[in-house]
Amino acid sequence: MQRQLYIRPYDTPDGIQKLNKALQETDAVIIGAGAGLSTSAGFNYTGERFKKYFSDFAEKYHFNDMYSGGFYVLESPPEEMWAYWSRHIWINRYAPIPNDTYDRLYDLVKSKDYFVITTNVDHCFQRSGFDKKRLFYTQGDYGLLQSANPHGASAHKTYENEEIMRKMLLAQGFEIGQDNTLIIPDGKAITMRIPTELIPYCPDDGEPMTTNLRADDKFVEDEGWHLAAQRYSDFLSKHQDRKILFLETAVGFNTPGIIKYSFWQMTSEWRNATYACLNYGQAYAPDEIREKSICINGDIRDILKQL
């Protein structure tokens, strides 16, 4: 199927009604989720949330969002780098989800045979009730660390990080609420460093540790990753000839090959497949599958409220 280079946003007439009908009639739903879904859920990387927790780093390094900050601090001392990343990881992985976007999506599919493939790394699906055996996080997990140079015993292993992240944050002067809210206490200075003894090293190879996020060929695909990939493959094989809805939610064009292009291809080739694209400003389907597609342009949370 030829892919068009110029993306023209498109709104299917009566898209909400058509998507409701497709949800009712489908045998299975495959959700493909991109970063915009978490943005709609309140995980903004800019604005007040950024200023609240990273104004000190922004002033020193002159960046304006959490994503950019991860690159700016790479060359800083490890005590400072982990001060930054512990904040970033905590508020995007362990702190409460700001609103009910994921809950609404779960309510939409929980009675269906569903599976989720996502490039998001914030674990919001599992925290919102989705079955962890129906989730495939392709790009990693903020809740995991890995060796920076995985080899030997560490080559295929990841490590839970909640305990060490908590220690790093408390050492900077933060407090953590019972619901894991990150609190800046009144009258208490927050430092931009962690104690040297808290710098994490891999217990299996002694190398410095890093986040388990896909950035280069050292990204660790652990046993859980491979099990999830196999479950996704099995799910696709099981439903290839049945009525299936590919429900793409806020997937952009940074890594379109993981979700978007594969959804287009399967919709084109599978006789009973329907493709739904929910996206703010990029609701689109190629001409080849336009008749099998439902495109709804808008904020994901607003769309889910209508379904």
Secondary structure by P-SEA (a helix, b strand, c coil): cccccbbbbbbccaaaaaaaaaaacccbbbbbbcaaaaaaacccccccccccccaaaaaacccccaaaaaaaaccccaaaaaaaaaaaaaaaccccccccaaaaaaaacccccbbbbbccccccccccccccccccccccccccccccccccccccbbbbcaaaaaaaaaaacccccccccccccccbbbbcccccccccccccccccccccccccccccccaaaaaaaaaaaaaaaacccccccccccccccccccccaaaaaaaaaccccbbbbbbccccccccccccccbbbbbccaaaaaaac
